[in-house]
Structures are given as C-alpha cells and as structure tokens.
Amino acid sequence: EVHGRLDILVNNAGIQLRKPLLEWSDAEFEKILSANLVACFRLAREAARLMLAQGAGRIINMGSVTGFLARGSIHAYVAAKTGLHGLTRSLAAELGPRGILVNAIAPGFFATDMNEALVADREFSGWVERRTPLGRWGASHELGGAAVFLASDAASYVNGHILVVDGGLAATM
C-alpha cells in the first residue's frame, strides 16, 4: 500500500517433519502441505490480483531438490515441494501471457536453521559432502543470487522454470 504496487512475491516460508510413514498423523501431513504448498497457492493468487491490475510481476517459489530426488521420512515435504514445482509451471502457463513470470528455486542441502540437526549429524553431513560435487553444504547467501536473477530483467524470458541450486547434487543422482 505504501508504494502502490507489488512487483515481486517470493514464497520462501517452509517447514519440515521427519518420521517413518506409519508414525505420521493426518494432521501432521496436512500441516506440512498447508505451509509448503497451500500457503504458496493463496499468496500467489492474491499477488496475481495486484500484478494483473498493473500488467506485470514476478512470483518466485522456493521449491526443493527433493521435488526431483525424494528422500524417505519427509513424505509431506517431498509431496508439497513436488506439488509446488507443478503449481509453478501451471501458474506460469496461465499468468505468463498476462505479464506475470512465475519460476521456482530448488535448493539442495543448505545449512539453515531448519537443517541444523542434519548439519550436526556427522554421518548425514558427510553423505551430503560426498554426494555434492562441490563437496559442501550450501550457504544461505548463495540462494540470494538465484532470486535476484529471477526477479531481474536478465530473466525476462524465463517462465515456468525450476532453477536448481544444489552444488551439482541433482546432476549426479
């Protein structure tokens, strides 16, 4: 309201829960889907109302490499991020002709607050470092460049793309 327009929406919130399939409750599964997929749909819909009125805009969704490479025990997260990649492409097809570009970033393993326990787990952390061609976890600032690119004029012909930022992990799996 202060600036009178909305040019860029970055759907970046997300939560995760790890547990074996038979221990999941419906409420837990739905909570993860709601935060990681449904909220992105709702925010994109409301942002699109404003962006359509002004004739342009960018929507950037934070997907995940797990949308391509599933891992056990994070079932709802994998389902939500896979769904978010599909939603990104669907919105791009609908909104692109009307001046709104919709893309997603699919991070690999990043040392974030959400992954703090995994980073501290020597066995898992070692696996990440061995499997990722760059040999390390990603740092949060390394995602910023991808978002800046997708929001910039340099990406004016990029629509419906899932930009993988994973140190090469998906290329080797």
C-alpha positions as CSV (number, residue, x, y, z in Angstrom):
1,E,0.0,0.0,0.0
2,V,2.9,2.4,0.7
3,H,4.4,2.1,-2.8
4,G,1.1,1.4,-4.6
5,R,2.2,-1.8,-6.3
6,L,3.6,-5.3,-5.8
7,D,6.3,-6.3,-8.3
8,I,7.8,-9.4,-6.7
9,L,6.5,-12.2,-4.5
10,V,8.9,-14.6,-3.0
11,N,7.2,-17.6,-1.4
12,N,10.0,-18.7,0.9
13,A,8.4,-20.0,4.1
14,G,8.6,-23.7,4.8
15,I,8.5,-26.3,7.5
16,Q,9.6,-30.0,7.6
17,L,9.0,-33.0,9.8
18,R,10.9,-36.3,9.7
19,K,9.4,-39.5,10.8
20,P,8.6,-43.0,9.5
21,L,5.5,-43.3,7.4
22,L,3.5,-45.3,10.0
23,E,4.1,-42.7,12.7
24,W,2.6,-39.8,10.7
25,S,-0.8,-38.4,11.7
26,D,-3.1,-36.9,9.1
27,A,-2.9,-33.5,10.9
28,E,0.9,-33.5,10.7
29,F,0.8,-34.3,7.0
30,E,-1.8,-31.6,6.3
31,K,0.2,-29.0,8.4
32,I,3.3,-29.5,6.2
33,L,1.2,-29.4,3.0
34,S,-0.6,-26.3,4.2
35,A,2.6,-24.4,5.0
36,N,4.7,-25.5,2.0
37,L,2.1,-25.7,-0.8
38,V,-1.4,-24.3,0.1
39,A,0.0,-21.1,1.5
40,C,2.1,-20.5,-1.6
41,F,-1.1,-21.0,-3.7
42,R,-3.0,-18.5,-1.7
43,L,-0.3,-15.9,-1.7
44,A,0.3,-16.3,-5.4
45,R,-3.4,-15.9,-6.0
46,E,-3.6,-12.6,-4.0
47,A,-0.4,-11.3,-5.5
48,A,-1.7,-12.1,-9.0
49,R,-4.7,-9.9,-8.4
50,L,-2.5,-6.9,-7.8
51,M,0.0,-7.8,-10.5
52,L,-2.6,-8.4,-13.2
53,A,-4.1,-4.9,-12.5
54,Q,-0.6,-3.4,-13.1
55,G,0.2,-5.6,-16.0
56,A,3.4,-7.2,-14.7
57,G,5.0,-9.0,-11.8
58,R,7.2,-11.9,-10.7
59,I,6.4,-14.8,-8.5
60,I,9.3,-16.8,-7.2
61,N,8.5,-20.0,-5.2
62,M,11.0,-21.8,-3.0
63,G,10.9,-25.4,-4.1
64,S,13.4,-28.0,-3.2
65,V,15.7,-30.6,-4.9
66,T,13.5,-33.1,-3.0
67,G,10.9,-32.2,-5.6
68,F,13.1,-34.2,-8.0
69,L,15.0,-36.5,-5.7
70,A,12.8,-37.9,-3.0
71,R,14.1,-39.0,0.5
72,G,12.3,-41.2,2.9
73,S,10.8,-39.9,6.2
74,I,10.0,-36.4,4.9
75,H,6.9,-37.5,3.0
76,A,4.8,-34.4,3.3
77,Y,7.7,-32.1,2.5
78,V,8.5,-34.1,-0.7
79,A,4.8,-34.1,-1.7
80,A,4.5,-30.4,-1.1
81,K,7.7,-29.4,-2.9
82,T,6.9,-31.6,-5.9
83,G,3.4,-30.1,-5.9
84,L,4.9,-26.6,-5.7
85,H,7.0,-27.3,-8.8
86,G,3.9,-28.3,-10.6
87,L,2.0,-25.2,-9.3
88,T,4.9,-23.0,-10.5
89,R,4.6,-24.4,-14.1
90,S,0.8,-24.2,-14.1
91,L,0.8,-20.6,-12.9
92,A,3.5,-19.7,-15.4
93,A,1.3,-21.1,-18.2
94,E,-1.7,-19.1,-17.1
95,L,-0.1,-15.9,-15.9
96,G,2.8,-15.6,-18.4
97,P,0.7,-14.3,-21.3
98,R,-0.5,-11.6,-19.0
99,G,2.9,-10.3,-18.0
100,I,3.5,-12.3,-14.8
101,L,6.5,-14.6,-14.8
102,V,6.4,-17.5,-12.3
103,N,9.5,-19.5,-11.5
104,A,10.9,-21.5,-8.6
105,I,14.3,-22.1,-7.0
106,A,15.0,-25.7,-5.9
107,P,17.8,-25.6,-3.3
108,G,19.8,-28.7,-2.4
109,F,21.2,-29.1,1.0
110,F,21.7,-25.7,2.7
111,A,23.0,-25.1,6.2
112,T,19.8,-23.3,7.6
113,D,18.0,-23.3,10.9
114,M,15.6,-25.9,9.5
115,N,18.5,-28.2,8.7
116,E,20.5,-27.5,11.9
117,A,20.1,-31.1,13.2
118,L,21.2,-32.6,9.9
119,V,24.3,-30.4,9.6
120,A,25.2,-31.5,13.1
121,D,24.7,-35.2,12.2
122,R,28.2,-36.2,11.2
123,E,27.0,-39.2,9.2
124,F,24.4,-37.3,7.2
125,S,26.6,-34.3,6.8
126,G,29.4,-36.5,5.4
127,W,26.9,-38.0,3.0
128,V,25.9,-34.6,1.7
129,E,29.6,-33.6,1.3
130,R,30.5,-36.8,-0.5
131,R,27.4,-36.7,-2.8
132,T,27.5,-33.0,-3.7
133,P,30.2,-32.3,-6.4
134,L,31.1,-29.0,-4.7
135,G,31.8,-31.1,-1.5
136,R,29.9,-29.0,1.0
137,W,26.6,-27.7,2.2
138,G,25.2,-24.5,0.5
139,A,25.2,-21.2,2.4
140,S,22.0,-19.2,2.6
141,H,23.5,-16.2,0.7
142,E,24.1,-18.5,-2.3
143,L,20.3,-18.7,-2.8
144,G,20.0,-14.9,-2.9
145,G,21.7,-14.6,-6.3
146,A,19.2,-17.0,-7.9
147,A,16.3,-15.0,-6.5
148,V,17.9,-11.7,-7.7
149,F,18.4,-13.2,-11.2
150,L,14.7,-14.5,-11.4
151,A,13.5,-11.1,-10.3
152,S,15.7,-9.1,-12.7
153,D,15.3,-8.1,-16.3
154,A,18.0,-10.7,-17.1
155,A,15.3,-13.3,-16.6
156,S,12.6,-11.6,-18.7
157,Y,12.3,-14.7,-20.9
158,V,12.4,-17.2,-18.1
159,N,9.0,-18.5,-17.2
160,G,7.9,-21.8,-15.6
161,H,11.5,-22.8,-14.8
162,I,12.7,-24.6,-11.7
163,L,16.2,-23.3,-11.1
164,V,18.2,-26.0,-9.2
165,V,20.8,-24.5,-6.8
166,D,22.4,-27.6,-5.3
167,G,26.1,-27.7,-5.8
168,G,25.6,-30.3,-8.6
169,L,23.8,-32.9,-6.5
170,A,20.9,-33.5,-8.9
171,A,23.3,-33.8,-11.8
172,T,25.0,-36.8,-10.2
173,M,22.0,-38.7,-8.9
